[in-house]
Amino acid sequence: QVQLVESGGGLVQAGGSLRLSCAASGGIFRNNAMGWYRQAPGKPRELVAGLTSSGRTNYADSVEGRFTISRDNAGNTVYLQMNSLKPEDTGVYYCTIVVRGYGYWGQGTQVTVSS
């Protein structure tokens, strides 16, 4: 059974940094697409950053140049380094992985950026 556990969220002032981690278990995921989404109150969930099976990355325009997605060598932990945080980055951040065409989600971790 695939399970994802996020960590690293918290409260930070605008301009600060946070590093989110997502640990995947239940398999070896070095060649699986993984990504981070976020959901702000009253808004739909949106893609923040993605990492394809071939290692290519893509980012939402709003975070380009500030956020970096990466994966450890084993492939089972994905990170989201968030710099120069803004109040509009506030939301619940979810990790996702695609396994055999099916998307699995973590429980989410809250990120709050104060102005």
DSSP file with accessible surface (Angstrom, degrees, kcal/mol):
  #  RESIDUE AA STRUCTURE BP1 BP2  ACC     N-H-->O    O-->H-N    N-H-->O    O-->H-N    TCO  KAPPA ALPHA  PHI   PSI    X-CA   Y-CA   Z-CA
    1    1 A Q              0   0  187      0, 0.0     2,-0.4     0, 0.0    26,-0.1   0.000 360.0 360.0 360.0 128.1    0.0    0.0    0.0
    2    2 A V        +     0   0   14     24,-0.1     2,-0.4    22,-0.1    24,-0.2  -0.609 360.0 179.2 -78.8 130.5    1.4    3.4   -1.0
    3    3 A Q  E     -A   25   0A 115     22,-2.0    22,-2.5    -2,-0.4     2,-0.4  -0.995  13.0-162.3-133.9 142.1    1.5    5.9    1.8
    4    4 A L  E     -A   24   0A  11    101,-0.4   103,-0.5    -2,-0.4     2,-0.5  -0.986   3.5-171.2-124.0 135.0    2.8    9.5    1.8
    5    5 A V  E     -A   23   0A  80     18,-1.9    18,-2.6    -2,-0.4     2,-0.2  -0.974   8.3-159.6-129.8 117.0    3.6   11.5    4.9
    6    6 A E  E     +A   22   0A   7     -2,-0.5     2,-0.3    16,-0.2    16,-0.2  -0.629  16.4 165.3 -92.1 154.0    4.4   15.2    4.6
    7    7 A S  E     +A   21   0A  62     14,-2.2    14,-2.7    -2,-0.2   102,-0.1  -0.960  39.7  69.5-154.9 166.3    6.3   17.2    7.2
    8    8 A G        +     0   0   36     -2,-0.3    11,-0.3     1,-0.3    14,-0.0   0.361  60.9 132.2 105.8  -5.5    8.0   20.6    7.6
    9    9 A G        +     0   0   27     12,-0.1     2,-0.3     9,-0.1    -1,-0.3  -0.173  23.0 119.9 -71.8 173.1    5.1   23.0    7.5
   10   10 A G  E     -d  111   0B  29    100,-0.9   102,-2.8    99,-0.1     2,-0.5  -0.988  60.7 -50.0 163.1-166.8    4.6   25.7   10.0
   11   11 A L  E     +d  112   0B 129     -2,-0.3     2,-0.3   100,-0.2   102,-0.2  -0.883  53.8 165.3-103.7 130.6    4.3   29.4   10.6
   12   12 A V  E     -d  113   0B  25    100,-2.6   102,-2.5    -2,-0.5     2,-0.2  -0.982  34.6-111.6-143.6 150.8    6.9   31.7    9.0
   13   13 A Q  E >   -d  114   0B 146     -2,-0.3     3,-2.3   100,-0.2    72,-0.2  -0.483  50.8 -82.2 -79.3 154.0    7.1   35.5    8.4
   14   14 A A  T 3  S+     0   0   48    100,-2.5    72,-0.2     1,-0.3    -1,-0.1  -0.295 119.9  30.4 -54.1 137.1    7.0   36.8    4.9
   15   15 A G  T 3  S+     0   0   56     70,-3.3    69,-0.6     1,-0.3    -1,-0.3   0.239  99.3 114.2  93.4 -12.3   10.4   36.6    3.3
   16   16 A G    <   -     0   0   22     -3,-2.3    69,-2.4    69,-0.2     2,-0.3  -0.088  58.4-122.4 -83.4-174.7   11.3   33.5    5.2
   17   17 A S        -     0   0   59     66,-0.2     2,-0.3    67,-0.2    66,-0.2  -0.930  20.2-178.1-132.2 152.4   11.9   29.9    4.1
   18   18 A L  E     - B   0  82A  34     64,-2.2    64,-3.3    -2,-0.3     2,-0.5  -0.979  15.5-147.1-142.7 153.0   10.6   26.5    4.8
   19   19 A R  E     - B   0  81A 127     -2,-0.3     2,-0.3   -11,-0.3    62,-0.2  -0.973  14.4-159.5-124.6 116.9   11.5   23.0    3.5
   20   20 A L  E     - B   0  80A   0     60,-2.7    60,-2.2    -2,-0.5     2,-0.4  -0.705   5.5-161.9 -92.4 145.1    8.7   20.5    3.1
   21   21 A S  E     -AB   7  79A  29    -14,-2.7   -14,-2.2    -2,-0.3     2,-0.4  -0.945   7.7-166.7-124.2 149.2    9.4   16.8    3.0
   22   22 A a  E     -AB   6  78A   0     56,-1.9    56,-2.2    -2,-0.4     2,-0.6  -0.949   7.3-160.9-137.2 113.4    7.3   13.9    1.7
   23   23 A A  E     -AB   5  77A  48    -18,-2.6   -18,-1.9    -2,-0.4     2,-0.4  -0.852   7.7-158.9 -97.9 124.0    8.2   10.4    2.6
   24   24 A A  E     +A    4   0A   8     52,-3.4     2,-0.3    -2,-0.6   -20,-0.2  -0.827  12.4 178.9-102.6 138.3    6.7    7.6    0.4
   25   25 A S  E     +A    3   0A  53    -22,-2.5   -22,-2.0    -2,-0.4     3,-0.1  -0.898  49.6  62.9-132.4 163.8    6.4    4.0    1.5
   26   26 A G  S    S+     0   0   53     -2,-0.3     2,-0.3   -24,-0.2    -1,-0.1   0.564 107.3   3.1  98.7  12.3    5.1    0.9    0.0
   27   27 A G  S    S-     0   0   35     -3,-0.1     2,-0.5   -26,-0.1    -1,-0.2  -0.983  86.4 -73.0 168.2-173.8    7.4    0.6   -2.9
   28   28 A I        +     0   0  130     -2,-0.3     3,-0.2    -3,-0.1    47,-0.1  -0.976  39.9 178.0-113.8 120.9   10.4    2.1   -4.8
   29   29 A F    >   +     0   0    6     -2,-0.5     3,-1.8    45,-0.2    46,-0.1   0.036  36.4 123.5-117.9  25.9    9.4    5.3   -6.6
   30   30 A R  T 3  S+     0   0  129     44,-0.3    -1,-0.2     1,-0.3    45,-0.1   0.826  85.5  39.0 -58.1 -32.0   12.6    6.5   -8.2
   31   31 A N  T 3  S+     0   0  120     -3,-0.2     2,-0.4     2,-0.1    -1,-0.3   0.137  95.5 104.2-107.9  21.1   10.9    6.5  -11.6
   32   32 A N  S <  S-     0   0   34     -3,-1.8     2,-0.2    43,-0.2    67,-0.1  -0.801  74.7-111.2-104.0 145.7    7.5    7.8  -10.6
   33   33 A A        -     0   0   37     65,-0.4    65,-2.3    -2,-0.4     2,-0.3  -0.516  41.0-179.9 -70.0 137.6    6.1   11.3  -11.1
   34   34 A M  E     +FE  51  97B   7     17,-2.5    17,-3.1    63,-0.2     2,-0.3  -0.928   3.9 164.9-135.9 160.6    5.7   13.2   -7.9
   35   35 A G  E     -FE  50  96B   2     61,-2.2    61,-2.3    -2,-0.3     2,-0.4  -0.985  30.8-116.8-166.0 172.2    4.5   16.7   -7.0
   36   36 A W  E     +FE  49  95B   0     13,-3.0    12,-2.9    -2,-0.3    13,-1.9  -0.990  26.0 179.6-122.7 132.8    3.3   19.2   -4.6
   37   37 A Y  E     -FE  47  94B  71     57,-2.9    57,-2.9    -2,-0.4     2,-0.3  -0.826   8.8-157.5-119.8 164.4   -0.1   20.9   -4.6
   38   38 A R  E     -FE  46  93B  11      8,-2.3     8,-2.9    -2,-0.3     2,-0.4  -0.986   5.7-157.8-142.3 156.1   -1.6   23.4   -2.2
   39   39 A Q  E     - E   0  92B  67     53,-2.0    53,-2.5    -2,-0.3     6,-0.2  -0.966   7.0-161.3-136.5 117.9   -5.0   24.5   -1.2
   40   40 A A    >   -     0   0   26      4,-0.4     3,-2.3    -2,-0.4    51,-0.1  -0.607  45.9 -76.3 -90.1 156.2   -5.8   27.9    0.3
   41   41 A P  T 3  S+     0   0  115      0, 0.0    -1,-0.1     0, 0.0    49,-0.0  -0.280 118.1   5.1 -55.0 128.7   -9.1   28.5    2.1
   42   42 A G  T 3  S+     0   0   92      1,-0.2    -3,-0.0    -3,-0.1    -2,-0.0   0.526 113.2 100.8  76.5   6.7  -12.0   28.8   -0.3
   43   43 A K  S <  S-     0   0  138     -3,-2.3    -1,-0.2     1,-0.0     3,-0.1  -0.867  75.7-103.7-123.2 156.1   -9.8   28.0   -3.3
   44   44 A P        -     0   0  108      0, 0.0    -4,-0.4     0, 0.0     2,-0.2  -0.334  47.0 -90.3 -72.8 159.9   -9.3   24.9   -5.4
   45   45 A R        -     0   0   93     -6,-0.2     2,-0.4    -8,-0.1    -6,-0.2  -0.486  50.7-166.1 -68.4 137.8   -6.3   22.8   -5.0
   46   46 A E  E     -F   38   0B  84     -8,-2.9    -8,-2.3    -2,-0.2     2,-0.3  -0.950  24.5-105.5-131.1 150.2   -3.5   23.9   -7.4
   47   47 A L  E     +F   37   0B  58     -2,-0.4   -10,-0.3   -10,-0.2     3,-0.1  -0.538  33.2 173.8 -71.9 131.4   -0.3   22.5   -8.6
   48   48 A V  E     -     0   0B   1    -12,-2.9    12,-2.4     1,-0.4     2,-0.3   0.803  66.1 -10.0-101.0 -50.0    2.8   24.1   -7.1
   49   49 A A  E     -FG  36  59B   0    -13,-1.9   -13,-3.0    10,-0.2    -1,-0.4  -0.990  60.2-162.6-155.0 143.3    5.6   22.0   -8.4
   50   50 A G  E     -FG  35  58B   6      8,-2.8     8,-1.8    -2,-0.3     2,-0.4  -0.937   7.3-161.0-131.3 152.5    6.0   18.7  -10.3
   51   51 A L  E     -FG  34  57B  14    -17,-3.1   -17,-2.5    -2,-0.3     6,-0.2  -0.977  20.0-146.3-133.0 115.0    8.8   16.3  -10.9
   52   52 A T    >   -     0   0   46      4,-3.1     3,-1.8    -2,-0.4   -20,-0.1  -0.248  30.4-102.4 -79.2 170.9    8.4   13.9  -13.8
   53   53 A S  T 3  S+     0   0   70      1,-0.3    -1,-0.1   -22,-0.1   -21,-0.1   0.782 124.1  53.0 -62.9 -24.3    9.6   10.3  -14.0
   54   54 A S  T 3  S-     0   0   91      2,-0.1    -1,-0.3   -23,-0.0   -23,-0.1   0.432 123.9-103.0 -91.5  -0.6   12.5   11.5  -16.2
   55   55 A G  S <  S+     0   0   46     -3,-1.8     2,-0.2     1,-0.3    -2,-0.1   0.469  72.4 142.7  96.4   2.1   13.5   14.2  -13.7
   56   56 A R        -     0   0  186     -5,-0.0    -4,-3.1     1,-0.0    -1,-0.3  -0.507  36.0-149.0 -76.2 148.7   12.1   17.2  -15.4
   57   57 A T  E     -G   51   0B  70     -6,-0.2     2,-0.3    -2,-0.2    -6,-0.2  -0.831  14.5-175.4-117.2 153.2   10.5   19.9  -13.1
   58   58 A N  E     -G   50   0B  73     -8,-1.8    -8,-2.8    -2,-0.3     2,-0.3  -0.989   6.7-164.8-145.7 148.9    7.7   22.3  -13.6
   59   59 A Y  E     -G   49   0B  37     -2,-0.3   -10,-0.2   -10,-0.2     2,-0.1  -0.945  28.3-103.5-134.0 151.1    6.4   25.1  -11.4
   60   60 A A    >>  -     0   0   23    -12,-2.4     3,-1.7    -2,-0.3     4,-1.2  -0.454  38.8-118.1 -65.2 146.4    3.4   27.3  -11.1
   61   61 A D  T 34 S+     0   0  154      1,-0.3     3,-0.4     2,-0.2    -1,-0.1   0.861 112.4  62.1 -56.0 -34.6    4.1   30.8  -12.3
   62   62 A S  T 34 S+     0   0   57      1,-0.2    -1,-0.3     3,-0.0   -14,-0.1   0.674 113.8  32.1 -69.6 -16.9    3.5   32.2   -8.9
   63   63 A V  T X> S+     0   0    0     -3,-1.7     3,-2.5   -15,-0.2     4,-2.1   0.453  82.8 130.3-118.5  -4.2    6.4   30.2   -7.3
   64   64 A E  T 3< S+     0   0  117     -4,-1.2     4,-0.1    -3,-0.4   -15,-0.0  -0.258  81.2  13.8 -55.0 130.1    8.8   30.1  -10.2
   65   65 A G  T 34 S+     0   0   77      2,-0.4    -1,-0.3     1,-0.1     3,-0.1   0.278 124.8  62.2  87.1 -12.1   12.3   31.1   -9.0
   66   66 A R  T <4 S+     0   0   28     -3,-2.5    17,-2.0     1,-0.2     2,-0.3   0.694  96.9  52.4-113.2 -32.6   11.3   30.9   -5.3
   67   67 A F  E  <  -C   82   0A   4     -4,-2.1    -2,-0.4    15,-0.2     2,-0.4  -0.829  60.1-166.5-109.4 148.4   10.5   27.2   -4.9
   68   68 A T  E     -C   81   0A  73     13,-2.3    13,-3.0    -2,-0.3     2,-0.4  -0.991   5.7-156.8-136.5 126.3   12.5   24.1   -5.8
   69   69 A I  E     +C   80   0A   6     -2,-0.4     2,-0.3    11,-0.2    11,-0.2  -0.818  24.2 160.5 -99.7 141.2   11.3   20.5   -6.0
   70   70 A S  E     -C   79   0A  50      9,-1.7     9,-2.9    -2,-0.4     2,-0.3  -0.954  26.3-140.8-151.6 170.3   13.8   17.7   -5.6
   71   71 A R  E     -C   78   0A  46     -2,-0.3     7,-0.2     7,-0.2     5,-0.0  -0.980  23.6-114.1-136.5 147.4   14.0   14.0   -4.8
   72   72 A D    >   -     0   0   48      5,-2.4     3,-1.1    -2,-0.3     5,-0.1  -0.272  38.9-100.7 -76.0 168.3   16.5   12.0   -2.7
   73   73 A N  T 3  S+     0   0  159      1,-0.3    -1,-0.1     2,-0.1   -43,-0.0   0.850 122.8  54.9 -61.7 -34.1   18.7    9.4   -4.5
   74   74 A A  T 3  S-     0   0   50      1,-0.1   -44,-0.3     3,-0.0    -1,-0.3   0.740 104.5-133.6 -72.3 -20.9   16.6    6.5   -3.3
   75   75 A G  S <  S+     0   0    0     -3,-1.1   -43,-0.2     2,-0.2    -2,-0.1   0.430  79.3 101.4  87.7  -0.6   13.6    8.3   -4.9
   76   76 A N  S    S+     0   0   36      1,-0.1   -52,-3.4   -48,-0.1     2,-0.4   0.472  71.8  58.7-100.7  -0.9   11.3    7.8   -2.0
   77   77 A T  E     -B   23   0A  27    -54,-0.2    -5,-2.4    -5,-0.1     2,-0.4  -0.996  62.4-169.3-128.7 128.5   11.4   11.3   -0.5
   78   78 A V  E     -BC  22  71A   0    -56,-2.2   -56,-1.9    -2,-0.4     2,-0.3  -0.922   8.7-158.6-115.8 142.5   10.5   14.4   -2.3
   79   79 A Y  E     -BC  21  70A  46     -9,-2.9    -9,-1.7    -2,-0.4     2,-0.4  -0.835  13.4-157.8-119.0 156.4   11.3   17.9   -1.0
   80   80 A L  E     -BC  20  69A   0    -60,-2.2   -60,-2.7    -2,-0.3     2,-0.6  -0.911  10.7-161.8-133.8 105.3    9.9   21.4   -1.6
   81   81 A Q  E     -BC  19  68A  59    -13,-3.0   -13,-2.3    -2,-0.4     2,-0.6  -0.806  10.9-166.6 -86.8 122.0   12.3   24.1   -0.7
   82   82 A M  E     +BC  18  67A   0    -64,-3.3   -64,-2.2    -2,-0.6     2,-0.3  -0.953  10.3 174.4-118.1 116.0   10.3   27.4   -0.4
   83   83 A N        +     0   0   59    -17,-2.0   -66,-0.2    -2,-0.6   -67,-0.2  -0.762  59.7  22.2-115.5 163.1   12.2   30.7   -0.2
   84   84 A S  S    S-     0   0   69    -69,-0.6    -1,-0.2    -2,-0.3   -67,-0.2   0.904  85.1-158.9  49.1  48.5   11.0   34.3   -0.2
   85   85 A L        -     0   0    2    -69,-2.4   -70,-3.3    -3,-0.2   -69,-0.2  -0.247   8.3-158.6 -63.7 146.5    7.7   33.2    1.1
   86   86 A K    >   -     0   0   88    -72,-0.2     3,-2.5   -71,-0.1     4,-0.2  -0.863  31.8-110.0-121.8 156.8    4.7   35.4    0.7
   87   87 A P  G >  S+     0   0   52      0, 0.0     3,-1.9     0, 0.0    26,-0.4   0.853 117.4  63.3 -55.9 -31.3    1.3   35.6    2.6
   88   88 A E  G 3  S+     0   0  126      1,-0.3   -48,-0.0    24,-0.1    -3,-0.0   0.562  88.0  70.6 -73.0  -5.6   -0.4   34.3   -0.6
   89   89 A D  G <  S+     0   0    1     -3,-2.5    -1,-0.3    24,-0.0    22,-0.1   0.514  73.7 120.3 -82.6  -4.7    1.7   31.1   -0.2
   90   90 A T    <   +     0   0   34     -3,-1.9     2,-0.3    -4,-0.2    22,-0.2  -0.340  39.5  88.6 -62.4 136.8   -0.4   30.2    2.8
   91   91 A G  E    S- H   0 111B   1     20,-2.6    20,-2.9   -51,-0.1     2,-0.6  -0.933  80.4 -60.6 162.9-178.9   -2.4   26.9    2.5
   92   92 A V  E     -EH  39 110B  35    -53,-2.5   -53,-2.0    -2,-0.3     2,-0.5  -0.845  49.1-147.5 -93.0 126.9   -2.3   23.2    3.1
   93   93 A Y  E     -EH  38 109B   0     16,-3.1    16,-2.0    -2,-0.6     2,-0.4  -0.846  13.5-166.0-101.8 128.7    0.4   21.6    1.0
   94   94 A Y  E     -E   37   0B  38    -57,-2.9   -57,-2.9    -2,-0.5     2,-0.3  -0.924  11.0-144.9-117.3 139.0   -0.1   18.1   -0.3
   95   95 A a  E     -E   36   0B   0     -2,-0.4    11,-2.0   -59,-0.2     2,-0.3  -0.752  21.1-173.2 -95.9 146.0    2.3   15.6   -1.8
   96   96 A T  E     -EI  35 105B  14    -61,-2.3   -61,-2.2    -2,-0.3     2,-0.3  -0.986  11.0-170.7-140.4 150.2    1.2   13.3   -4.6
   97   97 A I  E     -EI  34 104B   0      7,-1.8     7,-3.0    -2,-0.3     2,-0.6  -0.995  18.0-137.8-138.5 143.8    2.7   10.4   -6.4
   98   98 A V  E     + I   0 103B  63    -65,-2.3     2,-0.5    -2,-0.3   -65,-0.4  -0.911  23.0 178.7-104.6 120.1    1.5    8.6   -9.5
   99   99 A V  E >  S- I   0 102B   9      3,-3.0     3,-1.9    -2,-0.6   -97,-0.0  -0.977  72.1 -21.9-124.6 116.4    1.8    4.9   -9.4
  100  100 A R  T 3  S-     0   0  224     -2,-0.5    -1,-0.1     1,-0.3     3,-0.1   0.885 128.8 -49.4  50.4  44.9    0.6    2.8  -12.4
  101  101 A G  T 3  S+     0   0   75      1,-0.2     2,-0.4    -3,-0.0    -1,-0.3   0.402 117.0 110.8  81.8   0.7   -1.7    5.7  -13.4
  102  102 A Y  E <   -I   99   0B 146     -3,-1.9    -3,-3.0     2,-0.0     2,-0.5  -0.893  61.0-136.1-113.6 135.1   -3.2    6.2  -10.0
  103  103 A G  E     -I   98   0B  28     -2,-0.4     2,-0.3    -5,-0.2    -5,-0.2  -0.782  16.2-164.7 -93.4 128.0   -2.5    9.3   -7.9
  104  104 A Y  E     -I   97   0B  64     -7,-3.0    -7,-1.8    -2,-0.5     2,-0.3  -0.846   7.9-156.6-107.5 148.5   -1.9    8.9   -4.2
  105  105 A W  E     -I   96   0B 110     -2,-0.3  -101,-0.4    -9,-0.2    -9,-0.2  -0.928   9.3-134.8-127.5 148.5   -2.1   11.8   -1.8
  106  106 A G        -     0   0   11    -11,-2.0  -101,-0.2    -2,-0.3     3,-0.1  -0.277  36.5-102.2 -85.1-177.5   -0.6   12.6    1.6
  107  107 A Q        -     0   0  117   -103,-0.5  -102,-0.1     1,-0.2   -13,-0.1   0.628  63.3-117.4 -85.4 -12.5   -2.6   14.1    4.5
  108  108 A G        -     0   0   11    -13,-0.1     2,-0.4     1,-0.0   -14,-0.2   0.083  15.3-123.4  95.2 153.0   -1.2   17.6    3.9
  109  109 A T  E     - H   0  93B  22    -16,-2.0   -16,-3.1  -102,-0.1     2,-0.3  -1.000  25.2-120.4-136.4 134.8    0.9   20.0    6.0
  110  110 A Q  E     - H   0  92B  91     -2,-0.4  -100,-0.9   -18,-0.2     2,-0.5  -0.591  23.7-171.7 -80.6 132.4   -0.2   23.5    6.9
  111  111 A V  E     -dH  10  91B   0    -20,-2.9   -20,-2.6    -2,-0.3     2,-0.5  -0.993   4.4-176.9-120.7 124.1    2.0   26.4    5.8
  112  112 A T  E     -d   11   0B  50   -102,-2.8  -100,-2.6    -2,-0.5     2,-0.6  -0.990   6.5-167.2-124.9 123.7    1.1   29.9    7.1
  113  113 A V  E     -d   12   0B   7     -2,-0.5     2,-0.3   -26,-0.4  -100,-0.2  -0.951  11.0-153.9-112.9 118.1    3.0   33.0    6.0
  114  114 A S  E      d   13   0B  43   -102,-2.5  -100,-2.5    -2,-0.6    -2,-0.0  -0.652 360.0 360.0 -92.9 147.6    2.4   36.1    8.1
  115  115 A S              0   0  138     -2,-0.3    -1,-0.1  -102,-0.2   -29,-0.0  -0.359 360.0 360.0 -89.0 360.0    2.8   39.6    6.7
